[in-house]
Amino acid sequence: MKKRFIKAVSVLAAAGILLGAAGCGKQATTVGSDESKSGITEKDLTRFMDLELGKDYTDLQATITVLNGRNDLVDTLFAEYNKRFNEMYPGIKVNYDTPTDYAEDMTLRLTTKDWGDVCMIPTTVDKDEYPRMFLPFGTINDMSKRYILMDNRAYGDDVYGIPAMCNVQGIVYNKHVFEKAGITELPKTPDEFLDALQKIKDNTNAVPLYSNFSSGWAMGAWDGYIGGSATGDPDFTNKELVHGSNPFADRGDMTGPYAVYYTLYEVFKRGLTEEDPTTSDWEGSKGMINRGEIGCMVLGSWAVQQFKEAGNDPDAIGYMPFPITVKGKQYASAAPDYAYGINLNASIDNKMASLIYVKWMIEESGYAESQDCISIIDGAPEPEVLKDFDGVELIVDSPAPAGEETLLTDINNESELGINSDNYPDCQIAEAALTKSQTLNEIMDTWNKKWTAAQEKFGAR
C-alpha cells in the first residue's frame, strides 16, 4: 500500500527540530499518576513501540473505559474483540461508552479529568492542548518506522493520538442504480458527475445523491475532499491553504476547493438530493442505498461496510473516487479516522492497560480491515473496496512546518469558517442553493475575505 501514496516528507524530521515539545509531553506523564499495584513505572509507559503483545504485562489487573461513537458495534464486533483480547489479557476488562452525538459530548467531557481512559480524539481539540490531556505514545520519528499518519495527532515531536484506521475519501454508490441509469463509466469531473446524477433522476426511482443534511456531520464530510482529492498536492492543506491567496476562488479548471463546493452547490440547486433534506435519516439511509433506493453518498471509505451490512445486497455497494481530475489524473486523499487518545490523568495501571488495548486494536483486532479501510501499519494490503481506484494516486497531507502546528486551526477559528471542524459552511452552501439566496461565487468571495483577514492577523500572509 505504501508505494501508492505520494509520501509526505516530515518537515519536523528534516529540520531536526525535535526537542522543545517533546520534553513537555514526557514530563506531563506524571500528571494524575498513582502507585501502581502491578509495579509499573512511569518509564514503562514510554514502551509502546516495543510492547510485545501476549508477553508483556499479561498479569496486569485493570478496568478501562473506552469512548467512541460506534454504538452500532458494541454488542457485536466489539464484544467479539473483548473475548479475543481477554484470551491474551484476562485481567484487563474493557467497558465501552458510546455517546450518540460523540464529537459534541466528548468535547464537553474532555473539560474534566475523569472522562474515562481511552477516547477517539475529537477534531475540536486544539493540538497545543494535547500535552495537557493525553499520554504521548512516542516520537513521530520512532512511530513512523512502523505506522503511517503519525503526524496527524502529534504536537511538537510527540504523537498523542494513533488513528484507528486510514480512510480514503471517495463516494459510496450503488452499482445497480448506476447501471439502470445508463452510466457506463464512472464520472471523473464535477460536470460528468452531475450529468450522471441527472440520469439517475430521469431513468430510475432512486434518489441520485442522499445528502443526510439533517445529520449535520454528513454535510461536514464534504470538507475532506478540498485538499489532496481536489488538488493532487500533499502540501495544499498546510501550506497553500494556510499561506496562499484566496484559496476558495474558482481556478477555472474545476480543481481545488471551489470544484468541491461547486459540486455540492449544484447538487442541491438542481434537485438531485432527497426531496426534503431537512428530514433525512442516517440510519435509514444505510438500508436504502443497499436496496437501490439511493444512487450514492459522499462519505469516506469507513461507510462502505456499514452499507454492505444494511441489507441483502452487499455486492451492490461500490466505492469510487471523487470526480475531480487534475491535469489528466485523479487523486484521493488518504486521511486518518478518529485517533485513540489515552487520558493523561488515569492511574498508571490504567494507562498501561490502555496502551496495551490500543496496540492490540491496531495490530491484532483486524478492525480497519473489517471496515474496508486501510490499516495504519505501514505496508498493509489495501482493501478490496478500492478496486475502482486503479490508477488513482493516494495523497497524504504533508505535516505543518515546525512552529506552525496550530496555524491552520488558528486561521480557521479566527475566520469563523470552520472548515473540517464545523458542519456550518457546507450547510450554508446547501441552504443557499436551495433558497437561491446566494450564488456560490458570492459565498466563496465572502470566505476568501474572512480567510485573508485571519491570515493577516496571524502573519500567514
N, C-alpha and C positions, 0 to 999 in steps of 0.2 A: 504494500500500500504506500510506503514511504516514497517510492520513486515517482508516483503520480502527483505528488504535491510540489507546487512551487515553494521551495523551502524559504522560510523567513529567517534571516540571519539575526541573531540576537545582538542588538546594539549594546546591551549591557555587557555581554561577554566580550565583544570585540573591543570595547573601550577599556575593559578591565576594571570598571568602576563597580566593585562588588563588595564594598566594605561597610559603608555607612549604615544602611537599614538592616543589614544582616545582624549587626550587634544588637539592635533593638529587638528583633524577633527572638533571638536566643535568650536574652536577658528576661524577656517577658514570660518565658515558660514557667517561671517560679510563681506567677500570679495564681492564686486560688489553690496552690498545692497543699497537700497534707501528707502525713506519714503513710507510706504505702504498707498495706497489710501483707503484700507479697514480696517485699524487699526491693521493689522497683525504684530506681533513682531518676533524677532529672536527666542524667546523661543517657539513660536507656531510651528516653523519649526522642532522642535525636537519631535513632537507629532505623528509621522507616525503610531506607533503601536496602539494608542488609538483614531485615527481618526474614527469618525462614519460617514460612507458614507450616504449621503442623509439627514444628520442632521447638520453636522459641515460645516461652511463656504459656505452655499448654495447661498448666495447673492454675492459671490466673482465675480468680473469682471476681466477677463484677456484673452489674446490670446496667446497661446503657440504653438511652432513649435516642432514637434516630428520627429526625423530622424530614419529611419530603412531601411532595404533592401527589404522589401516586396512590390515592386511596383505592383505586381500582385493582391494585396488585397485592394489597396487604394480606388478604385471606387466600391468595393463590400463589403467585410466583414468590413473593417474599416469605410466605410460610414455608415453602419448599426450601428456600435459601437458608432459613433458620435451622431447619433439620440438618442440612448438609454442613453448615457452619459449626453446629454443635457436635457433629461427629469428630471434628478437628479440635474444637474448643468447647468442651462440655460445660465449663464453668462460667462462660460468658453468655448472659441472657440478653437478647436484643428485643426491645419493645419499639413499635413504630407509632408515630404520631403524624397524622396526615391531614392538616387543615385544608378545608375546601378551597379557600382563597389563599393559597400558600404564600405568594410573594408579599401580600399586604400583611397577613398575620405574622409571618416570620420577621418582617421588618420591625414590627412592634415588639415582638418577643426579644429581639436582639438588644433592646434597650435595657434589658435586665441581664443578670449574670447567671441565672439558673434556668435558662431556656431548655436545657437538655444537654446531650453530649455530642451528637453529630447532626449537622444540618446540611441542606443544599444551599449554598450562599446565594442570597438574592442579589440581583443586579443593582438594587437600591443602596447597597453598602459601598461607600467610597473606599478606594484602595488604601488610603492612608489610615483608615480605621482598622485594617486587618490586624496589625500587631497588637492592638488592644483587645481584640475579640477572639482571635483564632490561634491555635498552636501551629507553628511552622513545621512543614513536613521535611524540608531540606532546601538546599540551594537550587536555583534554576539550572546551573551547570550540571550538578550531580543528578538531579531528577530527569533532565533531558537525555541522559545516557540510556534511559530505558523507556521513558514515556514521551508522548507528544503533547503540545499545547500547554506546556508548563508555565509559560509567562502570563497566561490569561488571568489567573487569580493570584498573581505574585505582587509583591511590593518590595522595592529595592532588589535584593538578591534572593529573597526568601519566597518560597511557594507556600501559600496559606490555604489554597483550595485545589483539589485534584478533580478534574472533570470525570463524571461518571461514564461518559462516552463522548464520541465526536459525531455531531450531526452534519449532514451535508444538506445545504439549502437547495430546495427544488420545489416541485409541485406534485402532490399526490393526485392521481387521476384514475378513472375507471376505463379500462381498455375497451370494454364492450360498448360503452357510451360513445367513445371516440369513433369506433368502427361504424356504429349505426349512424352517426352524424356525417360519415363520409370523409373523416380526417385520415388521410393515408400516411402522412408524415408528421412527426412532432414539430410544432412551431419553434422557430429559432429567433424571432424578433417580436417585439410587442404587438405590432400590427398583425402579424401572422397569428399570434395567439388570440387576439380579439376577433379576428375572422373565424378562427376555429370555434370560439365560444358562440359566435353568432350561428354557425352551422348546427351546433348542439341545440340552440334555442329553436331554430327553424325546423329541424329534422327529427327531434326526439321530444320526449316529455320530461326530460331531466333538467334540473337547474344547472345552467352552464358552469357557474362558479359559486360555490356556497361560501359566503364571507365569514359566517359566525360573528357578525357585527356585535350582537348583544353581549357576547362574552367579553369584549374589550381586548383581552390579551391576544386573541387570534388576529385582531387588526394590527396590533403592535408587531406581529411576526413579519410584516412587510419590510420593516426597517432592516431586517437581517440580510436583505438582498442588495443593499445600496453600495456595498463595498466590493469585495472580490468578484461576486457574481455579475456585477454591473460594469466593472472596470477592468478586470483581469490583472489588477495591480495589488500586490500584497502590502504596498506602502500607502495605499489610499487612506485607510481609516485613521492611522496615527500620524500621518504626515500631511497629505493633501487636504483632507477634511479639516485638520487642525490649523494648518497654516495657509491653505490655498484661498484664492479669491472666488467668492460666490459659488460654493460647491454645489448648490442646488439649481444652478442655471441650466437651461437647455443647451446641450453640447452640439446639437444639430445632427447627431448621428445615432440617436436612440441608444445611447450608453450612459452610464453614470446614474446618480440618484434620480435625476429628472425622469429617466426612462422607466424606472420602477414606479415612481409616483404617477407618471402618465398612465401606465397600465392600470394602476389602482383607480385613478380618477375615471378613466374611460369605461371600466367595468361597471361602475355604478351609474355613470351618465347614460350608458346605452341599455341599461336594464338587464344586465347579464348575470345578476345575482338572484338570490331568493326574493320572492315577491315583497315580503316585508322584513327587511334585515333586522329591525328592532325586536322581532320575536323569534330570532334564530335560536337553535337548540344544539349545543355542542354534543351532548351525549347522544341525542337522536340522530345527529348528522353522521355518526360513525356507521350505523346500520344503513342509512340512506345511501351513502356512497358505495357500500358493499352490494346493495341491491340494485344499483344502477339508477338511482333517483337523483344523483348528483354527478356532474361531469368531472369536477376537480376542486381541490382546495389548496391554497398557498400556505404550506406548512413544512417544517423540517422533516427529515427522514425518520425522526422519532415517532411520527404519527402513523407510519405505514403499517406496523404490526398491529396497532390498535384497530385500524380499519379492516385488516385482514381477519381479525378475530371477531368482528362485529356482525358477521353473517355467514351465509353458506357458500359464498363465492370468493374465497381469498385470492384465487388466481386472477380475478378481475382487477385487483389493485396493482397499479404500476406507479413508478416514480420517474419524473422527467426533469431535466434542467430548466431553470428559469429562462424564459425566452428572450435573452439578450445576446447579441453576437458582437464581439469586439474585433474589428479588423479580420473578419472571416473565421473567428474562433470563439467557442463558448467556454465559459468558466463557471465554477461553482464554489461558493465559499464553504470551507470545512471549518466549522466552529464548534467550540465545546458546549456541551449540555451543562446543566447545573453542576456545580463543583462541590464535593464533600469538604466541609469545614468542621474542625474539632474545637469544642469550647475550651478556651484558654483557662477558664475558671473551674473546670471539672477537677475531680480528685486525680491524683497520679495514677491510681489503678484504672480509673475510668478513661483517662487519656490513653493509656497503653491499650486497653481493650478496644477503644475507638480506632486507634492506629491499625490494630490487627484486623478489625472489621473492614475498614476502608481498603486495606491491601487485599483482603480476601475478595471483596466485591469487585475490584478492578482486575484481579489476576485469576481468580478461581470460579467466580459465580457464573460467568457467561452472560451477564446482564446486557451488555452492549449488543452482543450478537442476537439475543432474544428480542431486542427492539429494532432490529435491522439497521443498527448504527455501527460505526467504526470503533473498535477498541482503541483506547489511548496507549496501549502497548505498542511501541514502535515496531513496525514490520508486520503487524497482524493483518490477516487477509481481509479484503473488502467484502461487504455483504452482497448477496445475490441481487438485492434490490437496485444496485447501481448499474445494472446491465444496460440501461438506456443512457448511461453517462459515458459510453465508449467514445474516446476522443475528446472528452471534456476534461479540462485541467482543473484540479482541485487547488483552491487558494487558501492559504493560512495567513492571517494578518501578521505583518511584522510587529514586534513589540514596540511600545513607545520608547523613544530615546531616554537615556538616563537624565533624570531631572524633570521629565515631562510625563511621569507616570499618571498624574491626575489631571493633566491639562485638558484632555478631551472632555472629561467629566465636568471640569470647571466651566469650560465654554458652553457645554450642553446645558448645564444648570442655569448659568447666567442668561443664556438666550431664551430660556423657558420653552425650548422646543421639545425636549425630552426624547430625542432620537434614541431608539433602542432601550429606553428606560421608562417610557410612558406610552400609553395607548393613544393619547390625545391627538398627536399630529396626524396619524393615519385616519382616525375617526373624523378629524376636521376635513380632510380631503374627501372622504366618502360623503359626508354631510353636504359639503359644498357642491359636489357633483349631483347629488340627489335633488337638492333645492335650487340649483343653478344660481346660488348666491355669490359665488366667486369662481373665476376661471383658475385653472391650475397655475398659469403664469403669475396671476396676482398673488396666489398663496406662496409660490416659490420666491417671488420678489420680496415679500414680507419676511420670509425665513432668512433669505440672504442678508437683509438689513440687520435683523436681530443677531445673526451669527457673526457678521462683521463687527458689530458693536462689542460683542462678547470677546471676540479675538483681540480687538484693540485694548480692551480692559486688562487682559492677561498678557499682553505683549506678544501675542502669537502672529501679529502682522507687522 
